[in-house]
């Protein structure tokens, strides 16, 4: 038996693991106590790695559809035949209609697998690469870069005086950061939590704010109002290292605590208390989360939080918000690796969603635009899709439209580990290797600036890694020159700036980045002015708001009071500890801990609606309704309900596509404008709904 030091790949965090292998079979996966990220602790998903690897429902052979889409009839075929079919359909669409008629859809991998697909799409010639960037992390990253030139990471290991956790369920979705926060709190750091529902962290918090879902930008602006008007900002830093403070001061006068209280449902006195809490307890850091990304104000909410960090002087200081110098490997998304230049600018400008006029630094294609192009040929028809590790029927807003669109495609190929509702609609399904079955480099986009080795320790049947699939597909299309013969050679190329090979990297295991304290004092900030841009002349030049302005989202009690008469509640959603996005519902250890979709309802609201604990209820918007099981909690506002995200039922079989529409929150969301103007984010939270008890016969 051997023990291999590697990195968990179920999510993007990069937890260190020890893999126990006996005669080629993995018998145990445990946390690596020497890992600086997880320090030996694994979340339930990581602990279920063996179930993922050896699950009897793993896809292990390429499949070709027989019969109608979604009928569930498949013919196992060889890899050669499967890739020949995919290559033929890609080439046919390119040659008959243009490369733009093919869309490449990225999903949950969030590692270099994404970059392999981007590289493939670029050499193929299609500018249409769709992902979830518009509602996941990238609004915060781009806002940070526009404001002060880097993505700030909290310095929890140098004890902060205060920590603000905003829109992030750390205990369940970022457990290694949660432990750092918990340690800091145990050593005296004050904690504030901003989230519409009570979670485990709230019990440790000195202050908990429950904003109306979707109103976070107004709250941030209200806090800025108090911090500026009460002189809680760092005057020396503001004077020397920011531009636009006078404009900001005037701007936030419109966001008094009283006005913001009306918008956010957070009492005015609590808004003042939160501002004083953050402004007076320095060094301070903000751990923000995905809740900020998902709405019409996504980018500007992140901008306002960046401004909070800056004017309080918390950038670059010990215990504050740091720029990290990452290890010198090729950066994910770098033009050099993605071969961005292979698509001429005039072709790049023909992206499906170019007319949406997003930030010039946003190259993604919006999912809602992909669906519109397939369904309605606007701005031109999309006829073929290649989907890698994504389940659009669960993760795309207004999911019934996504369903109709996938049915309309001339050809659909899906590469995944399991049969999913989306894969069940494909013409060809390709079985993808799990993270234990291929070599890789994990470079977490946040938390700590490190690069970690992920090692192949086994391989099942005919499963191939995403790199191997795309390499072989490129060869069949005459594009093989752009891919290395082996995955290891590709990884050597990524590591070339470090001066080591992947084989050497495996023995090292990790490359460290370094914390950068007050680098602006010698280098300035990487912005046009060399300072923090509170008022962004760059945004103004591009045609966007230079200061964050709150816009009321659609379908709220304030933007549509008539609709509120029929739909008097609002819903939000969240991800649970057991699952990653739509994945894991077939994993027994995970499903056992969270067996059914749950909707959180306040007891007062439930009483008025005749709903009891454990009742199945309908949640309905004007687009449709879903069914989830009620749990009653005082940890949520009586006007809000909180739904489980991305639910489907693998055990139901293919007859109704695994129950994809029964409890799927994206049946309720909208894919129509208005979107966030900078990033194209759809509005996924704070939407008007009604809730009512499902008849007992329907609760099965």
C-alpha positions as CSV (number, residue, x, y, z in Angstrom):
1,X,0.0,0.0,0.0
2,X,1.2,3.5,-0.7
3,X,0.1,7.0,0.5
4,X,0.1,9.8,-2.1
5,X,0.0,13.5,-1.1
6,X,-2.5,15.3,-3.4
7,X,-5.2,17.9,-3.5
8,X,-9.0,17.5,-3.5
9,X,-10.6,18.6,-6.7
10,X,-14.3,18.4,-5.9
11,X,-14.3,22.2,-5.5
12,X,-11.8,24.9,-6.2
13,X,-10.6,25.5,-2.7
14,X,-7.6,23.1,-2.9
15,X,-7.7,21.1,0.4
16,X,-4.7,18.9,0.9
17,X,-5.4,15.2,1.0
18,X,-3.6,11.9,1.7
19,X,-4.7,9.2,-0.8
20,X,-4.2,5.6,0.4
21,X,-3.8,3.2,-2.6
22,X,-3.6,-0.6,-2.6
23,X,-2.8,-2.4,-5.8
24,X,-4.2,0.4,-7.9
25,X,-7.4,0.8,-5.9
26,X,-8.0,3.8,-3.7
27,X,-9.1,2.6,-0.2
28,X,-9.0,5.9,1.8
29,X,-8.9,9.6,1.3
30,X,-8.2,11.8,4.4
31,X,-7.2,15.3,5.1
32,X,-3.5,16.2,5.0
33,X,-2.6,17.8,8.4
34,X,0.4,19.5,6.7
35,X,-1.8,21.4,4.2
36,X,-1.8,25.2,5.0
37,X,-5.4,25.5,3.7
38,X,-7.4,22.8,5.5
39,X,-4.9,21.6,8.1
40,X,-6.1,18.0,7.8
41,X,-9.9,18.8,7.9
42,X,-12.1,17.8,5.0
43,X,-15.7,18.9,4.3
44,X,-18.4,16.2,3.7
45,X,-17.8,16.4,-0.1
46,X,-14.1,15.7,0.2
47,X,-14.8,12.9,2.6
48,X,-17.1,11.4,0.0
49,X,-14.4,11.2,-2.6
50,X,-14.4,7.4,-2.8
51,X,-18.2,7.4,-3.3
52,X,-17.7,9.7,-6.3
53,X,-14.9,7.6,-7.6
54,X,-16.5,4.2,-7.4
55,X,-20.2,5.0,-7.6
56,X,-22.0,2.4,-9.6
57,X,-23.7,5.1,-11.7
58,X,-20.4,6.7,-12.8
59,X,-20.3,7.1,-16.6
60,X,-17.6,4.8,-17.7
61,X,-18.1,4.5,-21.5
62,X,-19.0,7.0,-24.2
63,X,-22.7,6.9,-25.0
64,X,-24.5,7.6,-28.3
65,X,-28.2,8.6,-28.1
66,X,-30.8,6.3,-29.6
67,X,-34.4,7.4,-30.0
68,X,-35.7,10.9,-29.0
69,X,-33.8,13.3,-26.8
70,X,-34.4,12.6,-23.1
71,X,-35.8,9.1,-23.8
72,X,-32.9,7.5,-22.0
73,X,-31.9,5.1,-24.7
74,X,-28.2,4.8,-25.3
75,X,-25.7,2.8,-27.2
76,X,-22.2,2.4,-25.7
77,X,-19.6,3.3,-28.4
78,X,-15.9,3.5,-28.6
79,X,-14.0,6.7,-27.9
80,X,-13.0,6.8,-31.5
81,X,-16.5,6.7,-32.7
82,X,-17.8,9.2,-30.1
83,X,-15.1,11.7,-30.8
84,X,-15.5,11.2,-34.6
85,X,-19.2,12.1,-34.2
86,X,-18.5,15.2,-32.1
87,X,-15.7,16.4,-34.4
88,X,-17.9,15.8,-37.5
89,X,-20.8,17.8,-36.0
90,X,-18.5,20.7,-34.9
91,X,-16.9,20.9,-38.3
92,X,-20.2,20.7,-40.1
93,X,-21.7,23.6,-38.1
94,X,-18.5,25.6,-38.6
95,X,-18.3,25.0,-42.3
96,X,-21.9,25.5,-43.0
97,X,-22.8,28.4,-40.7
98,X,-19.5,29.7,-39.1
99,X,-17.6,28.8,-36.0
100,X,-19.9,31.2,-34.0
101,X,-22.8,28.8,-34.4
102,X,-21.0,26.6,-31.9
103,X,-21.1,27.4,-28.2
104,X,-18.8,26.0,-25.5
105,X,-20.3,25.8,-22.1
106,X,-18.1,25.6,-18.9
107,X,-19.4,24.5,-15.6
108,X,-18.2,23.6,-12.1
109,X,-14.6,22.5,-12.6
110,X,-13.2,26.0,-12.0
111,X,-9.6,24.8,-12.5
112,X,-7.3,24.5,-15.5
113,X,-10.0,22.3,-17.1
114,X,-11.8,25.6,-17.8
115,X,-8.7,27.0,-19.6
116,X,-8.3,23.8,-21.7
117,X,-11.9,24.4,-23.0
118,X,-11.2,28.1,-23.6
119,X,-8.0,27.2,-25.5
120,X,-10.0,24.7,-27.6
121,X,-12.7,27.2,-28.4
122,X,-10.2,29.8,-29.4
123,X,-8.3,27.6,-31.9
124,X,-11.6,26.2,-33.2
125,X,-12.6,29.8,-33.9
126,X,-15.7,30.4,-31.7
127,X,-15.8,33.5,-29.4
128,X,-18.9,32.0,-27.7
129,X,-17.6,30.6,-24.4
130,X,-20.2,30.6,-21.7
131,X,-19.7,30.1,-18.0
132,X,-21.1,31.3,-14.7
133,X,-18.6,34.2,-14.3
134,X,-21.4,36.7,-14.3
135,X,-22.9,35.4,-11.1
136,X,-19.9,33.8,-9.4
137,X,-16.8,35.6,-8.1
138,X,-15.9,37.6,-11.2
139,X,-18.1,40.6,-10.4
140,X,-16.1,40.9,-7.1
141,X,-12.8,40.3,-8.9
142,X,-13.4,42.9,-11.6
143,X,-14.7,45.5,-9.1
144,X,-11.6,45.0,-7.1
145,X,-9.3,45.4,-10.1
146,X,-11.2,48.6,-11.2
147,X,-11.1,50.1,-7.7
148,X,-7.5,49.3,-6.5
149,X,-5.9,47.0,-9.1
150,X,-5.9,43.6,-7.3
151,X,-8.1,41.1,-5.5
152,X,-7.8,41.6,-1.8
153,X,-7.5,38.6,0.5
154,X,-8.1,39.0,4.3
155,X,-5.1,38.6,6.5
156,X,-6.7,36.5,9.2
157,X,-3.5,35.1,10.5
158,X,-2.4,38.5,11.8
159,X,-5.2,39.1,14.2
160,X,-7.8,41.6,12.9
161,X,-9.6,43.7,15.4
162,X,-12.8,43.1,13.5
163,X,-14.1,40.8,10.8
164,X,-17.2,41.3,8.6
165,X,-18.6,38.2,6.8
166,X,-20.9,39.5,4.1
167,X,-23.1,37.1,1.9
168,X,-21.0,34.0,2.6
169,X,-21.9,30.9,4.5
170,X,-18.4,30.1,5.6
171,X,-19.1,27.0,7.8
172,X,-20.7,25.2,4.9
173,X,-19.1,26.5,1.8
174,X,-15.6,27.7,2.8
175,X,-14.7,25.7,5.8
176,X,-11.0,26.3,5.9
177,X,-11.6,30.1,6.0
178,X,-14.2,29.5,8.6
179,X,-11.6,27.9,10.9
180,X,-9.3,30.9,10.5
181,X,-12.2,33.3,11.3
182,X,-13.2,31.2,14.3
183,X,-9.6,31.2,15.6
184,X,-9.4,35.0,15.2
185,X,-12.7,35.4,17.1
186,X,-11.5,33.1,19.8
187,X,-8.4,35.3,20.2
188,X,-10.5,38.5,20.5
189,X,-11.5,39.6,17.0
190,X,-15.0,41.1,16.9
191,X,-17.4,39.6,14.3
192,X,-20.2,41.0,12.2
193,X,-22.3,38.9,10.0
194,X,-24.4,40.3,7.1
195,X,-26.8,37.7,5.8
196,X,-30.6,37.3,5.4
197,X,-30.7,34.1,7.4
198,X,-29.3,32.7,10.6
199,X,-26.4,30.3,10.1
200,X,-23.9,28.8,12.5
201,X,-21.6,31.8,12.4
202,X,-24.3,34.1,13.8
203,X,-24.0,32.5,17.2
204,X,-20.4,33.8,17.4
205,X,-21.2,37.3,16.1
206,X,-21.2,40.5,18.0
207,X,-23.6,42.0,15.4
208,X,-25.9,40.4,12.8
209,X,-27.6,42.4,10.0
210,X,-30.4,40.8,8.0
211,X,-30.8,42.9,4.8
212,X,-33.6,42.2,2.4
213,X,-32.2,39.9,-0.3
214,X,-30.9,42.0,-3.2
215,X,-30.5,45.2,-1.2
216,X,-26.8,44.9,-0.2
217,X,-25.6,47.8,-2.2
218,X,-27.9,50.2,-0.4
219,X,-26.6,48.9,2.9
220,X,-23.0,49.4,1.9
221,X,-23.8,53.0,0.8
222,X,-25.6,53.6,4.0
223,X,-22.5,52.5,6.0
224,X,-20.3,54.7,3.8
225,X,-22.6,57.6,4.7
226,X,-22.1,57.1,8.4
227,X,-18.4,56.4,8.2
228,X,-17.8,59.6,6.2
229,X,-20.2,61.9,8.1
230,X,-18.9,60.7,11.5
231,X,-15.2,61.0,10.3
232,X,-14.5,57.3,10.9
233,X,-12.4,57.1,7.7
234,X,-8.6,57.2,7.5
235,X,-8.0,60.8,6.6
236,X,-4.3,60.3,5.8
237,X,-4.9,57.3,3.5
238,X,-7.8,59.0,1.8
239,X,-5.8,62.2,1.1
240,X,-2.7,60.5,-0.1
241,X,-3.9,57.3,-1.8
242,X,-7.4,57.9,-3.2
243,X,-9.1,59.9,-5.9
244,X,-12.8,61.0,-5.9
245,X,-13.4,61.3,-2.2
246,X,-15.2,64.6,-2.5
247,X,-17.5,63.2,-5.2
248,X,-18.1,60.1,-3.0
249,X,-18.9,62.3,0.1
250,X,-21.5,64.2,-1.9
251,X,-22.9,61.0,-3.5
252,X,-23.5,59.1,-0.2
253,X,-25.6,61.9,1.3
254,X,-28.5,60.4,-0.6
255,X,-28.1,57.2,1.3
256,X,-29.0,58.3,4.9
257,X,-29.5,55.5,7.4
258,X,-33.2,56.2,7.5
259,X,-33.6,55.9,3.7
260,X,-31.4,52.8,3.6
261,X,-33.5,51.3,6.4
262,X,-36.6,51.6,4.3
263,X,-34.8,49.8,1.4
264,X,-33.0,47.1,3.3
265,X,-35.3,46.4,6.3
266,X,-32.3,46.9,8.5
267,X,-33.1,49.5,11.3
268,X,-31.3,52.8,10.9
269,X,-29.7,52.5,14.3
270,X,-28.3,49.1,13.4
271,X,-26.9,50.6,10.1
272,X,-25.1,53.2,12.2
273,X,-23.9,50.6,14.7
274,X,-22.5,48.4,11.8
275,X,-20.7,51.4,10.3
276,X,-19.2,52.4,13.6
277,X,-18.3,48.7,14.3
278,X,-16.3,48.5,11.1
279,X,-14.9,52.0,11.2
280,X,-13.7,52.0,14.7
281,X,-12.2,48.5,15.0
282,X,-9.0,48.4,12.9
283,X,-7.4,46.5,11.4
284,X,-10.5,45.1,9.9
285,X,-11.3,42.7,7.0
286,X,-14.3,41.7,5.0
287,X,-14.9,38.1,3.9
288,X,-17.5,38.4,1.1
289,X,-19.3,35.8,-0.8
290,X,-21.4,34.6,-3.7
291,X,-24.5,36.3,-2.4
292,X,-23.1,39.6,-3.6
293,X,-22.7,38.5,-7.2
294,X,-26.3,37.5,-8.1
295,X,-28.3,40.5,-9.0
296,X,-28.6,43.7,-11.0
297,X,-26.3,45.5,-8.5
298,X,-23.6,42.8,-8.4
299,X,-20.6,44.7,-9.7
300,X,-21.4,48.0,-7.9
301,X,-22.1,46.2,-4.6
302,X,-18.6,44.8,-4.8
303,X,-17.3,48.3,-5.7
304,X,-19.0,49.8,-2.7
305,X,-17.5,47.2,-0.4
306,X,-14.1,47.8,-2.0
307,X,-14.5,51.5,-1.2
308,X,-15.4,50.6,2.4
309,X,-12.1,48.8,2.7
310,X,-10.2,51.6,1.1
311,X,-11.4,54.7,3.0
312,X,-11.0,53.0,6.3
313,X,-7.3,52.4,5.5
314,X,-7.6,48.6,5.7
315,X,-5.8,47.9,2.4
316,X,-2.3,46.4,2.7
317,X,-2.0,46.5,6.4
318,X,-1.4,43.5,8.8
319,X,-4.8,42.1,9.8
320,X,-6.5,43.9,6.9
321,X,-6.9,43.2,3.2
322,X,-3.8,42.2,1.3
323,X,-2.5,41.8,-2.2
324,X,-0.7,38.4,-2.5
325,X,2.1,37.7,-4.8
326,X,1.1,34.3,-6.3
327,X,3.6,31.6,-7.4
328,X,5.0,32.5,-10.9
329,X,3.2,29.9,-12.9
330,X,1.0,30.8,-15.9
331,X,-2.1,32.5,-14.6
332,X,-5.4,30.9,-15.3
333,X,-7.1,32.8,-18.2
334,X,-3.8,34.3,-19.4
335,X,-3.9,35.1,-23.2
336,X,-0.7,33.1,-23.6
337,X,-2.3,29.9,-22.5
338,X,-5.8,30.5,-23.8
339,X,-4.5,31.6,-27.3
340,X,-6.8,34.6,-27.3
341,X,-5.1,35.9,-30.4
342,X,-6.4,33.0,-32.5
343,X,-9.7,34.8,-32.8
344,X,-9.4,38.1,-34.6
345,X,-10.9,41.1,-32.8
346,X,-13.7,41.5,-35.4
347,X,-14.8,37.9,-34.8
348,X,-14.5,38.3,-31.0
349,X,-16.9,41.3,-31.4
350,X,-19.4,38.9,-32.9
351,X,-19.9,37.2,-29.5
352,X,-23.6,36.4,-28.9
353,X,-23.9,39.0,-26.2
354,X,-21.7,41.8,-27.6
355,X,-24.7,44.0,-27.8
356,X,-25.1,43.9,-24.1
357,X,-22.0,46.1,-23.9
358,X,-20.5,44.7,-20.7
359,X,-17.2,45.9,-19.2
360,X,-14.5,45.6,-21.9
361,X,-12.6,43.3,-19.5
362,X,-15.5,40.9,-19.5
363,X,-15.2,38.3,-22.3
364,X,-17.7,35.8,-21.2
365,X,-20.9,35.0,-23.1
366,X,-24.0,35.3,-20.9
367,X,-26.0,32.1,-20.5
368,X,-29.2,34.0,-21.1
369,X,-27.8,35.1,-24.4
370,X,-26.9,31.6,-25.4
371,X,-30.4,30.4,-24.7
372,X,-31.9,33.3,-26.6
373,X,-29.6,32.6,-29.6
374,X,-30.6,29.0,-29.7
375,X,-34.3,29.6,-29.2
376,X,-34.8,32.7,-31.3
377,X,-31.7,33.1,-33.5
378,X,-30.8,36.5,-31.9
379,X,-28.3,37.8,-32.9
380,X,-27.8,34.6,-35.0
381,X,-28.6,31.0,-34.5
382,X,-26.5,28.7,-32.3
383,X,-26.8,25.2,-33.5
384,X,-24.3,23.1,-31.6
385,X,-23.2,23.1,-28.0
386,X,-20.3,21.3,-26.2
387,X,-20.9,21.2,-22.5
388,X,-18.1,20.5,-20.0
389,X,-19.1,19.7,-16.4
390,X,-22.2,21.9,-16.5
391,X,-25.9,21.2,-15.9
392,X,-27.7,24.2,-17.4
393,X,-31.1,22.7,-16.6
394,X,-30.4,23.3,-13.0
395,X,-28.0,26.3,-13.0
396,X,-29.3,28.6,-15.7
397,X,-32.0,31.1,-14.8
398,X,-35.5,30.5,-16.1
399,X,-34.6,26.9,-16.5
400,X,-37.6,25.9,-18.7
401,X,-36.2,28.2,-21.4
402,X,-32.9,26.4,-21.1
403,X,-34.8,23.1,-21.5
404,X,-36.5,24.3,-24.6
405,X,-33.2,25.6,-26.0
406,X,-31.3,22.4,-25.5
407,X,-34.1,20.5,-27.3
408,X,-33.7,22.9,-30.3
409,X,-30.0,22.2,-30.8
410,X,-28.9,20.4,-33.9
411,X,-26.3,18.6,-31.8
412,X,-25.4,18.5,-28.1
413,X,-22.3,16.8,-26.6
414,X,-21.9,16.6,-22.8
415,X,-18.7,15.6,-20.9
416,X,-19.5,14.7,-17.2
417,X,-18.9,12.1,-14.5
418,X,-22.5,11.2,-14.1
419,X,-25.7,11.2,-16.1
420,X,-27.5,14.5,-15.3
421,X,-30.7,16.0,-16.6
422,X,-28.7,18.0,-19.1
423,X,-26.6,15.0,-20.2
424,X,-29.8,13.0,-20.7
425,X,-30.6,15.4,-23.6
426,X,-27.3,15.0,-25.3
427,X,-26.5,13.2,-28.6
428,X,-23.1,12.1,-27.3
429,X,-22.1,11.7,-23.6
430,X,-18.4,11.5,-22.7
431,X,-17.3,10.0,-19.4
432,X,-15.0,12.3,-17.5
433,X,-12.3,11.2,-15.0
434,X,-12.6,12.3,-11.4
435,X,-9.9,14.4,-9.8
436,X,-8.2,11.2,-8.5
437,X,-7.8,10.0,-12.1
438,X,-5.7,12.8,-13.6
439,X,-2.8,15.1,-12.9
440,X,-3.5,18.7,-12.3
441,X,-2.5,22.0,-10.8
442,X,-4.8,23.7,-8.3
443,X,-4.5,27.4,-7.9
444,X,-7.3,28.7,-5.7
445,X,-8.6,32.1,-6.9
446,X,-8.9,33.3,-3.3
447,X,-8.2,32.3,0.3
448,X,-4.4,31.8,0.0
449,X,-2.1,32.4,-3.0
450,X,-0.7,29.0,-3.5
451,X,-0.4,26.4,-6.2
452,X,-0.9,22.8,-5.3
453,X,-0.2,19.4,-7.0
454,X,-3.1,17.1,-7.8
455,X,-2.0,13.6,-8.7
456,X,-3.4,10.8,-10.7
457,X,-3.6,7.7,-8.5
458,X,-6.0,5.4,-10.5
459,X,-8.2,5.3,-13.6
460,X,-11.6,3.7,-14.1
461,X,-12.6,1.9,-17.3
462,X,-12.7,4.3,-20.2
463,X,-13.0,7.6,-18.4
464,X,-10.8,10.3,-19.8
465,X,-9.7,13.7,-18.3
466,X,-11.1,16.8,-19.9
467,X,-7.6,17.6,-21.2
468,X,-7.4,14.2,-23.0
469,X,-10.8,14.6,-24.5
470,X,-10.1,18.0,-25.9
471,X,-6.7,17.0,-27.1
472,X,-8.1,14.1,-29.0
473,X,-11.0,16.1,-30.3
474,X,-8.5,18.8,-31.5
475,X,-6.6,16.1,-33.4
476,X,-9.7,15.0,-35.2
477,X,-10.4,18.5,-36.3
478,X,-6.8,19.1,-37.5
479,X,-6.0,21.3,-34.5
480,X,-3.7,18.9,-32.7
481,X,-0.7,21.2,-32.9
482,X,-2.2,23.4,-30.2
483,X,-2.3,20.6,-27.6
484,X,0.6,18.7,-26.1
485,X,0.8,14.9,-26.4
486,X,0.4,14.4,-22.7
487,X,-1.3,16.2,-19.9
488,X,2.0,16.3,-18.1
489,X,3.6,18.2,-20.9
490,X,0.8,20.7,-20.7
491,X,1.3,21.1,-17.0
492,X,5.1,21.5,-17.6
493,X,4.2,24.5,-19.8
494,X,2.0,26.0,-17.1
495,X,4.8,25.6,-14.6
496,X,7.6,26.8,-17.0
497,X,7.9,30.3,-15.3
498,X,8.7,28.5,-12.0
499,X,11.6,26.6,-13.5
500,X,10.3,23.2,-12.5
501,X,8.5,20.4,-14.2
502,X,5.3,18.8,-13.1
503,X,7.2,15.7,-12.1
504,X,9.3,17.8,-9.8
505,X,6.2,19.7,-8.6
506,X,4.6,16.5,-7.5
507,X,7.5,15.9,-5.1
508,X,7.3,19.4,-3.7
509,X,3.5,19.4,-3.5
510,X,3.0,23.1,-3.1
511,X,4.3,26.5,-4.2
512,X,3.8,29.4,-1.8
513,X,2.8,32.9,-2.7
514,X,3.7,35.7,-0.3
515,X,1.8,38.5,1.5
516,X,2.4,42.0,0.2
517,X,2.2,44.7,2.9
518,X,1.8,48.3,1.9
519,X,3.3,47.8,-1.5
520,X,1.4,50.9,-2.7
521,X,3.9,53.0,-0.8
522,X,6.6,52.1,-3.3
523,X,4.6,51.1,-6.3
524,X,1.3,52.9,-6.1
525,X,-1.9,51.1,-7.1
526,X,-2.4,49.3,-10.4
527,X,-5.1,51.8,-11.6
528,X,-4.9,54.6,-14.2
529,X,-4.3,57.2,-11.4
530,X,-2.0,55.0,-9.4
531,X,-4.4,55.4,-6.5
532,X,-7.6,53.8,-5.2
533,X,-10.3,55.0,-7.6
534,X,-13.3,55.8,-5.4
535,X,-14.7,57.7,-8.4
536,X,-13.7,55.7,-11.4
537,X,-12.9,57.8,-14.4
538,X,-12.3,54.5,-16.3
539,X,-15.9,53.4,-15.6
540,X,-17.2,56.8,-16.7
541,X,-15.1,56.6,-19.9
542,X,-16.6,53.2,-20.7
543,X,-20.1,54.5,-20.0
544,X,-20.8,53.0,-16.6
545,X,-21.6,54.6,-13.2
546,X,-18.3,56.0,-11.8
547,X,-19.8,55.8,-8.3
548,X,-22.0,52.9,-7.1
549,X,-25.7,53.8,-7.5
550,X,-28.4,51.6,-6.0
551,X,-31.0,50.3,-8.5
552,X,-34.1,48.6,-7.2
553,X,-34.1,45.0,-8.6
554,X,-37.1,43.9,-10.7
555,X,-40.0,42.0,-9.1
556,X,-39.7,43.4,-5.6
557,X,-42.4,45.0,-3.3
558,X,-40.9,48.4,-4.3
559,X,-40.3,48.0,-8.1
560,X,-43.6,46.2,-8.7
561,X,-46.2,46.8,-5.9
562,X,-49.0,45.4,-8.1
563,X,-47.2,42.1,-8.5
564,X,-46.6,42.1,-4.7
565,X,-50.4,41.9,-4.2
566,X,-50.4,38.4,-5.8
567,X,-46.9,37.4,-4.7
568,X,-46.5,38.9,-1.2
569,X,-43.2,37.2,-0.1
570,X,-39.7,37.2,-1.6
571,X,-37.4,34.3,-1.9
572,X,-33.7,33.9,-1.8
573,X,-31.6,30.7,-2.1
574,X,-28.3,29.2,-0.9
575,X,-26.0,26.3,-1.2
576,X,-25.8,23.6,1.5
577,X,-22.7,21.9,2.9
578,X,-23.5,18.6,1.4
579,X,-23.6,19.6,-2.3
580,X,-21.5,21.5,-4.8
581,X,-23.8,23.3,-7.2
582,X,-26.1,20.7,-8.7
583,X,-23.7,17.8,-8.0
584,X,-23.7,15.1,-5.4
585,X,-27.4,14.2,-5.1
586,X,-26.6,10.5,-5.9
587,X,-23.8,10.3,-3.3
588,X,-25.3,8.3,-0.4
589,X,-23.2,9.9,2.4
590,X,-24.2,13.4,1.2
591,X,-27.8,12.7,0.4
592,X,-28.2,11.0,3.8
593,X,-27.2,14.3,5.5
594,X,-29.5,16.4,3.4
595,X,-32.1,14.1,1.8
596,X,-34.7,16.5,0.6
597,X,-35.0,20.1,-0.7
598,X,-35.8,22.5,2.1
599,X,-37.5,25.8,2.1
600,X,-37.0,28.0,5.3
601,X,-40.2,29.8,6.4
602,X,-40.7,32.0,9.5
603,X,-43.2,30.4,12.0
604,X,-45.3,33.5,11.9
605,X,-45.6,33.3,8.1
606,X,-46.2,29.5,8.2
607,X,-48.9,30.0,10.8
608,X,-50.8,32.4,8.5
609,X,-50.5,30.0,5.6
610,X,-51.4,26.8,7.5
611,X,-48.0,25.3,7.0
612,X,-46.4,23.0,9.6
613,X,-42.8,21.7,10.0
614,X,-42.2,19.1,7.3
615,X,-45.1,20.0,5.0
616,X,-44.4,20.0,1.3
617,X,-45.2,23.4,-0.1
618,X,-45.2,25.2,-3.4
619,X,-43.1,28.2,-4.0
620,X,-44.4,30.1,-7.0
621,X,-43.4,33.1,-9.2
622,X,-45.0,34.3,-12.3
623,X,-42.8,31.9,-14.3
624,X,-43.9,28.7,-12.5
625,X,-43.8,26.8,-9.3
626,X,-41.6,24.3,-7.5
627,X,-42.1,22.1,-4.4
628,X,-39.8,21.9,-1.4
629,X,-40.2,20.7,2.2
630,X,-40.9,23.4,4.8
631,X,-38.7,23.9,7.8
632,X,-39.7,26.6,10.3
633,X,-37.2,29.1,11.6
634,X,-37.1,32.4,13.4
635,X,-33.7,32.9,11.7
636,X,-35.3,34.5,8.7
637,X,-37.5,37.6,8.2
638,X,-41.2,36.8,8.1
639,X,-41.4,38.4,4.6
640,X,-38.6,36.2,3.2
641,X,-38.4,32.5,2.4
642,X,-35.1,30.7,1.7
643,X,-35.0,27.9,-0.8
644,X,-32.5,25.1,-1.5
645,X,-30.5,25.4,-4.7
646,X,-30.1,23.1,-7.7
647,X,-32.2,20.2,-6.7
648,X,-32.9,17.2,-8.9
649,X,-33.5,13.5,-8.1
650,X,-31.2,10.9,-9.7
651,X,-33.2,8.1,-8.2
652,X,-36.3,9.1,-10.3
653,X,-34.8,7.9,-13.5
654,X,-34.9,9.4,-16.9
655,X,-38.6,9.3,-17.5
656,X,-39.0,12.9,-16.4
657,X,-35.3,13.8,-16.6
658,X,-34.7,12.9,-13.0
659,X,-37.3,15.2,-11.6
660,X,-35.2,18.2,-12.8
661,X,-38.2,20.7,-12.6
662,X,-39.9,19.5,-9.4
663,X,-37.8,21.4,-6.8
664,X,-35.4,23.4,-9.0
665,X,-35.2,27.1,-7.8
666,X,-34.2,28.2,-11.3
667,X,-37.7,27.4,-12.5
668,X,-38.6,30.6,-10.5
669,X,-35.8,32.9,-11.7
670,X,-35.9,35.2,-14.7
671,X,-33.5,35.3,-17.7
672,X,-34.9,38.6,-19.1
673,X,-33.5,42.1,-18.6
674,X,-32.7,44.1,-16.6
675,X,-29.3,42.6,-16.0
676,X,-26.3,44.0,-14.2
677,X,-24.9,46.4,-16.8
678,X,-21.3,45.8,-16.1
679,X,-21.3,41.9,-15.8
680,X,-24.7,40.8,-17.1
681,X,-25.6,39.2,-13.8
682,X,-29.2,37.9,-13.7
683,X,-31.3,38.6,-10.6
684,X,-31.4,35.4,-8.6
685,X,-32.5,36.7,-5.1
686,X,-35.1,38.9,-3.6
687,X,-37.8,38.0,-6.1
688,X,-41.5,38.2,-5.4
689,X,-43.2,34.8,-4.8
690,X,-46.0,33.2,-3.0
691,X,-45.9,30.0,-0.8
692,X,-48.8,27.6,-0.2
693,X,-49.2,24.1,1.1
694,X,-49.1,21.4,-1.5
695,X,-52.0,18.8,-1.4
696,X,-51.0,15.6,0.4
697,X,-51.3,13.6,-2.8
698,X,-48.7,15.9,-4.5
699,X,-46.1,15.6,-1.8
700,X,-44.8,12.2,-2.9
